[in-house]
C-alpha cells in the first residue's frame, strides 16, 4: 500500500507542474535544505561594545527631545548622553562624554 500523496504534490498536479517524488518524512529530515541558511545579523560597528539604556516617556517629551535634536543638529542619542552626563556630574560622578 502506497502512502497518500502530500498536499504539495496534489497542488502541483492541480497547477499543472511536474510531480515530485514522494519522500518519506524520515528521509525528508535528512535531505539537504532547498535554500542556503539566512545570514546572521551583525551588530553595527558604532554599537559594538555598548549597551542600550532605554525608558518610556510621554509622547510630548519624546516630541520635544526630537525637535530639540533637529534644532541643534544632533542626534537624540547625543542629547540623552548629554543629559546623563549632567546627572552624573550632579551626583559627583565622572561623566563619560558619550555622544
N, C-alpha and C positions, 0 to 999 in steps of 0.2 A: 504494500500500500504506500503510495507516494504522499508526501506531505502537501498540505494545502498551499497554493501559491500565495506569496506575500501581497500585501496591498500595493506596494510599489510596482511589482510586476504586473498586477491587474491594471493599474493606472497606465503603465507603459503600453500595454496591449491596447487599451481603450484609446490612447493618444496616437496609436499607430507607430510607436517607437519599437525598435527591436527588443525582444525579450532578453533579459539577463538570466544566466543560470542561477538556480536556487542554491544558496549557500547555507548549510545548517548553522544554527546560532553558535555552536562551539567553534566552528571554523571561521565564522564572521568575526568573532572576537580576536582571533589570531591574525586576521587579514591586515595588510598594510593600510594605513589611513589614505583616504582619497586626496586629501589636501595636506600641504605641509602645516605644521603647527604655527599658530599665530605668534609673532614676536612678543617677547616680554617687554612691557613698558619700562622705560628707563627714567630716572629722575633727572630733571634739568640740572645743569651744572650750577646754576645760581641757588638751587635748593639743596645740593649735596652737603651733608654735614650739619644741616639746620633742622629745627623742629618748629612746627606750626603752633602758634598760640592763637586761640580764637575765642570769641564771645558773641553773645546775642544782644543786640541793642535795638532801640526803636527805629522804625523807618525814617523818622525825622532826623535823628542823629546820624544815621548812615548817609542820608542825602546831604546833610551839612558837611560831613567829612569829605565826601566825594567832590562837592562844589569847591571846598577849600583846596583840595588837592589840585583840581584843574586850575583854579585861580593862581596858585603858587607854582604850577608847572612841575609838580612832584607826584609820586605815587601815593596811594592810600597807605601802602606798607611803610613808606618813609614817614608819613605823619604818625602812624602808630608807633614806629620806632622812636620818634622824637618825643612822643607822649610818655612812653615807657622810660626813656632816659630821664625825663623830668621827674617822674615818680621815684626813680632810683635816687636821684640827687636829693629830693625832699626827705628821703629816709637815710641819708648819709651812706649811700651805696655807690659804688663805682659805675658810671654809665658806660654802656658798650658802644654807643655811636653807630649802631647798625641801621642802615637806610636801604 
